[in-house]
Amino acid sequence: MTLSTVISAPEEEPRASGDAAGASLRALHARLLENAALRRMRGLERRRSQRLEDASYWLNAAPVAVRKASALREEASFAPLP
């Protein structure tokens, strides 16, 4: 095995159409919502630590991720949430 073999990125397998694309959009949607939750938790943690500038940043950044997830849901025509 050569060094270039170890360093090079593995080849991607071709994606199947249909369910795989939907699953990846759903995974992206889930990651965006998780990101929003983590940003909010970071903001609350910073607020408890009296780091108000950092808290403000993280608490204002959380809704951005929620809006991105919402836009993705509308764009991808997922089933509406109950």
Secondary structure, 3 states (H helix, E strand, C coil): CCHHHHHCCCCCCCCCCCHHHHHHHHHHHHHHHHHHHHHHHHHHHHHHCCCHHHHHHHHHHHHHHHHHHHHHHHHHCCCCCC
